[in-house]
Amino acid sequence: MKKNKIKLLLGDCIGLILAFVFFIVPFLFVVVTALKDRREANKLQMTLPSTFHFENFVTVLTENHYQLLTAFKNSIIITIGTVIMLIIFGSMAGYVLQRRKDYRSKILNKIIMLGLMVPTAIIPTIWVLKGLHIYKSLPSIILLEVALNISFTVILYQGFMDTIPVELEEAAFMDGATSIKIYSRIIFPLLKPVTATVIIINAISIFNDFTTPLYFFPGSENVTVQLTLYNYIGKFSNSYNLLFADVLIIIVPMLILFLIFNNRIVEGMTAGSVKG
């Protein structure tokens, strides 16, 4: 028993050391570089700044007529709109597919699994969006993000649905409740743990998405937070303090969100893995 405890303790220590080296040290490097002046930052050394330059963040925020603020607005709208649709349609689809065991459900399950593997067809998708006259619009990018993330969301809801007893629905049905009432008043309130997981995982993924807005949401007025970094790489290539200030502004909101809801993510993803 003592040997097992020592091994577990040793494993935890190694894990903490690796996490510190690969995650904490790079983050600290970004922070200290963002607070230096241009000359000192360009040395790319892990040292404290001789003078703290908090005005770097103001410079980044006001660059290109407050482009970063516009990017935050677009990213927040896209993230919130997408997550709401994923929760509504993902939970409904997961509920139906988990409860029904007919051949249609099996076919739909296979289609959903394909959604995890099939890559995005860029040119045909742009052609379709242009045909619908919604290319380079917020609704189009929200629909695309929903399509890209719906498969994983449905699978999460399906796994969690196994933990909800069917007897609850049968009792409600015997009392005269309709399918919509059963779902909205009984099933959905019980999905809070997995819904929290869906919100956090998808919010972080969508907020940090780079390729989808790059291809399907071009234009200076349509910029998202990740595209500002792409735009600033050329402009601030000789000013690492400003470039790293932009990186820090972008990553901090989602980092805080992840740290707050980290336990809920684990709970929602593992809840459906054990039955009984």
Backbone torsions as a table, in degrees:
resi	resn	phi	psi	omega
1	MET	NA	-42.4	-179.2
2	LYS	-64.7	-38.1	178.8
3	LYS	-63.5	-40.0	179.2
4	ASN	-64.6	-41.4	179.1
5	LYS	-64.5	-39.3	179.0
6	ILE	-64.9	-41.1	179.1
7	LYS	-63.9	-42.1	179.1
8	LEU	-64.7	-42.1	178.8
9	LEU	-64.6	-41.2	178.2
10	LEU	-63.8	-41.2	177.7
11	GLY	-63.3	-41.2	178.0
12	ASP	-63.7	-41.4	179.8
13	CYS	-64.1	-43.3	178.7
14	ILE	-63.2	-41.9	178.8
15	GLY	-61.9	-42.7	179.2
16	LEU	-65.4	-40.3	179.2
17	ILE	-64.0	-45.0	179.3
18	LEU	-64.2	-41.2	178.5
19	ALA	-63.0	-39.1	179.2
20	PHE	-65.5	-42.6	-177.0
21	VAL	-68.9	-43.2	-171.8
22	PHE	-90.2	-19.3	-176.2
23	PHE	-119.8	-49.6	-175.0
24	ILE	-72.8	-45.5	-178.5
25	VAL	-60.8	-48.5	176.7
26	PRO	-59.7	-37.5	179.3
27	PHE	-65.6	-43.2	177.4
28	LEU	-63.2	-36.1	177.8
29	PHE	-63.4	-40.7	177.1
30	VAL	-63.3	-42.6	-177.5
31	VAL	-63.7	-50.8	-176.1
32	VAL	-68.1	-34.1	178.5
33	THR	-69.3	-37.4	-179.8
34	ALA	-66.1	-20.5	-177.2
35	LEU	-99.0	6.1	-179.4
36	LYS	-97.4	167.6	170.7
37	ASP	-80.3	173.8	-173.7
38	ARG	-60.9	-47.8	-176.4
39	ARG	-61.7	-44.9	-178.0
40	GLU	-71.0	-36.9	-178.7
41	ALA	-68.5	-34.5	-176.8
42	ASN	-68.9	-11.1	175.2
43	LYS	-75.6	-19.1	178.5
44	LEU	52.8	51.3	178.2
45	GLN	-111.8	146.4	-179.9
46	MET	-83.9	70.9	179.4
47	THR	-133.3	154.9	177.0
48	LEU	-69.6	145.2	179.0
49	PRO	-67.9	142.6	176.4
50	SER	-64.9	-33.9	174.8
51	THR	-137.9	133.2	-178.4
52	PHE	-80.5	124.1	-177.2
53	HIS	-110.3	83.4	179.1
54	PHE	-72.5	-14.9	179.2
55	GLU	-69.2	-11.8	176.3
56	ASN	-59.7	-38.2	-179.1
57	PHE	-68.8	-37.6	177.4
58	VAL	-65.1	-41.4	178.9
59	THR	-60.8	-44.1	-179.9
60	VAL	-65.7	-41.9	-178.5
61	LEU	-65.8	-34.8	-176.6
62	THR	-91.5	-4.0	-177.0
63	GLU	-65.7	142.6	177.9
64	ASN	53.5	48.9	178.1
65	HIS	58.3	50.3	177.0
66	TYR	60.5	42.8	-178.3
67	GLN	-61.9	-35.8	-178.5
68	LEU	-65.0	-35.9	176.7
69	LEU	-67.0	-40.4	174.9
70	THR	-61.4	-40.2	179.3
71	ALA	-64.0	-41.6	177.5
72	PHE	-62.8	-40.8	179.0
73	LYS	-61.3	-47.8	179.8
74	ASN	-62.9	-44.6	-178.5
75	SER	-64.5	-39.3	179.7
76	ILE	-67.1	-43.0	178.5
77	ILE	-62.1	-46.2	179.8
78	ILE	-62.5	-44.1	-177.4
79	THR	-65.6	-48.4	-178.0
80	ILE	-65.3	-45.9	179.9
81	GLY	-60.7	-42.9	-179.5
82	THR	-67.3	-45.2	-177.6
83	VAL	-63.8	-40.3	178.6
84	ILE	-61.3	-45.5	179.5
85	MET	-66.5	-37.6	178.3
86	LEU	-64.4	-40.0	179.5
87	ILE	-64.8	-45.9	-177.0
88	ILE	-65.4	-57.0	-174.0
89	PHE	-77.1	-33.9	179.4
90	GLY	-66.9	-42.0	-179.9
91	SER	-68.8	-40.0	178.1
92	MET	-63.4	-47.4	-179.4
93	ALA	-64.8	-42.3	178.5
94	GLY	-62.2	-38.3	179.2
95	TYR	-64.4	-49.6	-177.9
96	VAL	-66.1	-45.6	-176.4
97	LEU	-68.3	-29.9	179.6
98	GLN	-78.0	-34.4	-176.3
99	ARG	-83.1	-34.1	-178.9
100	ARG	-91.5	139.7	-177.6
101	LYS	-122.4	23.9	-179.6
102	ASP	-83.1	179.0	-174.8
103	TYR	-68.9	-29.2	178.2
104	ARG	-63.4	-41.2	179.1
105	SER	-64.4	-38.2	178.6
106	LYS	-64.7	-40.1	178.3
107	ILE	-65.3	-43.8	179.5
108	LEU	-64.1	-37.3	177.3
109	ASN	-62.3	-39.1	178.3
110	LYS	-67.6	-38.2	178.1
111	ILE	-64.2	-40.5	178.7
112	ILE	-64.7	-40.3	177.3
113	MET	-63.8	-36.4	176.1
114	LEU	-63.0	-32.1	179.0
115	GLY	-62.8	-21.4	177.2
116	LEU	-80.9	-18.2	-172.2
117	MET	-112.3	-31.0	-175.3
118	VAL	-77.0	125.2	179.9
119	PRO	-74.9	165.6	179.5
120	THR	-74.1	132.2	174.9
121	ALA	-90.2	103.1	-169.0
122	ILE	-67.5	-55.3	-175.5
123	ILE	-63.1	-49.4	178.0
124	PRO	-60.7	-36.3	179.5
125	THR	-66.1	-42.5	176.8
126	ILE	-61.6	-40.3	178.9
127	TRP	-61.7	-42.6	178.9
128	VAL	-65.8	-44.2	-179.8
129	LEU	-63.0	-39.4	177.2
130	LYS	-66.6	-37.9	177.6
131	GLY	-63.7	-32.5	178.0
132	LEU	-86.9	-3.2	179.4
133	HIS	61.2	37.6	177.8
134	ILE	-126.6	10.5	179.8
135	TYR	-65.0	140.8	-178.6
136	LYS	64.2	33.8	177.0
137	SER	-122.6	157.3	179.5
138	LEU	-62.3	-42.4	177.7
139	PRO	-58.8	-37.4	-178.2
140	SER	-67.2	-42.2	-178.6
141	ILE	-70.3	-32.4	176.4
142	ILE	-66.0	-44.8	178.5
143	LEU	-62.4	-38.6	178.1
144	LEU	-65.2	-42.9	179.1
145	GLU	-65.1	-35.8	176.1
146	VAL	-63.7	-45.4	-179.9
147	ALA	-61.9	-36.6	-177.8
148	LEU	-74.2	-26.2	-173.7
149	ASN	-112.4	-4.0	-174.5
150	ILE	-67.5	-35.8	-176.8
151	SER	-62.2	-50.0	-179.8
152	PHE	-63.4	-37.5	179.6
153	THR	-64.4	-45.2	179.3
154	VAL	-61.6	-41.2	179.9
155	ILE	-63.2	-40.3	177.0
156	LEU	-61.6	-46.0	-179.9
157	TYR	-66.5	-38.0	177.9
158	GLN	-61.1	-45.7	-179.9
159	GLY	-61.9	-41.5	-179.2
160	PHE	-71.8	-29.5	-177.5
161	MET	-62.4	-23.2	178.0
162	ASP	-62.8	-25.1	-176.9
163	THR	-82.5	-9.0	-178.7
164	ILE	-95.2	120.5	-177.9
165	PRO	-62.7	137.1	178.0
166	VAL	-67.6	-23.9	-177.4
167	GLU	-61.2	-29.5	177.4
168	LEU	-62.1	-42.4	179.4
169	GLU	-70.7	-39.9	179.8
170	GLU	-63.2	-40.1	178.7
171	ALA	-65.7	-41.7	179.1
172	ALA	-66.5	-37.5	178.5
173	PHE	-66.0	-38.5	177.5
174	MET	-65.2	-28.6	178.0
175	ASP	-82.6	0.9	175.4
176	GLY	97.1	10.0	-179.9
177	ALA	-74.1	141.1	176.6
178	THR	-80.4	169.8	-179.6
179	SER	-61.0	-40.0	179.8
180	ILE	-64.1	-43.1	179.7
181	LYS	-66.8	-38.9	178.9
182	ILE	-61.8	-43.9	-179.3
183	TYR	-68.1	-49.2	-172.1
184	SER	-74.8	-33.5	-174.0
185	ARG	-100.6	-20.4	-177.2
186	ILE	-115.7	-53.7	-173.4
187	ILE	-72.6	-54.8	-172.9
188	PHE	-59.6	-42.0	177.2
189	PRO	-60.9	-25.4	179.3
190	LEU	-81.4	-6.2	-177.1
191	LEU	-94.4	15.0	-175.8
192	LYS	-57.0	-44.4	-179.5
193	PRO	-61.0	-47.2	-178.7
194	VAL	-73.2	-29.9	176.2
195	THR	-64.9	-38.6	175.7
196	ALA	-62.3	-39.8	177.3
197	THR	-63.3	-45.2	179.2
198	VAL	-60.5	-42.6	-178.7
199	ILE	-62.4	-49.7	-174.1
200	ILE	-69.4	-49.4	-177.0
201	ILE	-62.2	-47.4	-178.4
202	ASN	-70.5	-37.7	179.5
203	ALA	-61.7	-44.7	179.2
204	ILE	-65.4	-43.4	-178.7
205	SER	-64.6	-45.0	-177.1
206	ILE	-72.5	-42.1	180.0
207	PHE	-62.0	-34.6	-178.1
208	ASN	-95.5	5.4	-179.0
209	ASP	-66.9	134.3	-178.9
210	PHE	-112.0	-46.6	-171.1
211	THR	-70.4	-40.1	-177.7
212	THR	-62.9	-50.6	175.5
213	PRO	-64.0	-31.5	-179.3
214	LEU	-61.9	-42.4	-177.1
215	TYR	-86.9	-38.3	-169.1
216	PHE	-110.2	-1.2	-177.4
217	PHE	-139.9	53.0	-176.7
218	PRO	-75.6	164.2	178.1
219	GLY	116.6	143.8	-177.9
220	SER	-64.3	-32.5	179.3
221	GLU	-78.4	-13.2	-179.0
222	ASN	-103.5	12.8	-174.5
223	VAL	-64.1	144.3	173.3
224	THR	-112.3	173.3	-172.0
225	VAL	-61.9	-38.0	-179.8
226	GLN	-70.3	-31.3	178.3
227	LEU	-72.6	-24.9	175.6
228	THR	-64.3	-37.4	176.9
229	LEU	-63.7	-41.8	177.1
230	TYR	-61.8	-41.8	179.9
231	ASN	-69.6	-35.4	-175.9
232	TYR	-80.3	-16.4	-179.1
233	ILE	-59.7	-42.2	177.7
234	GLY	-73.4	-40.0	-175.6
235	LYS	-73.7	-38.7	-177.1
236	PHE	-107.2	24.3	-176.0
237	SER	-61.7	-25.1	177.4
238	ASN	-105.0	11.5	179.6
239	SER	-133.3	79.2	-176.2
240	TYR	-65.7	-24.4	178.0
241	ASN	-64.5	-41.6	178.7
242	LEU	-73.5	-38.6	178.7
243	LEU	-63.0	-44.2	-179.9
244	PHE	-72.7	-28.0	174.7
245	ALA	-64.3	-40.4	176.6
246	ASP	-64.3	-42.2	177.8
247	VAL	-59.2	-44.3	-177.7
248	LEU	-65.6	-42.7	179.0
249	ILE	-61.8	-37.3	-177.3
250	ILE	-72.0	-42.6	-171.5
251	ILE	-84.8	-24.4	-173.8
252	VAL	-62.2	-46.1	-178.6
253	PRO	-57.2	-47.6	-179.3
254	MET	-71.4	-29.6	176.6
255	LEU	-65.3	-43.9	177.7
256	ILE	-62.9	-43.8	179.4
257	LEU	-60.8	-41.6	-179.9
258	PHE	-66.3	-43.7	-178.3
259	LEU	-65.0	-36.3	-179.0
260	ILE	-68.8	-42.3	-172.5
261	PHE	-106.6	19.4	-177.1
262	ASN	-58.8	-44.2	-179.3
263	ASN	-64.4	-36.0	179.3
264	ARG	-67.8	-32.9	177.8
265	ILE	-62.0	-48.9	-179.8
266	VAL	-63.0	-43.4	-178.7
267	GLU	-61.4	-44.8	-177.8
268	GLY	-68.8	-33.7	-177.2
269	MET	-80.3	-25.4	-177.0
270	THR	-100.9	-9.0	-174.5
271	ALA	-62.1	-37.8	-178.1
272	GLY	-87.6	3.2	-175.0
273	SER	-85.8	-18.4	-179.1
274	VAL	-123.4	125.4	-180.0
275	LYS	-110.6	157.4	176.6
276	GLY	106.7	NA	NA
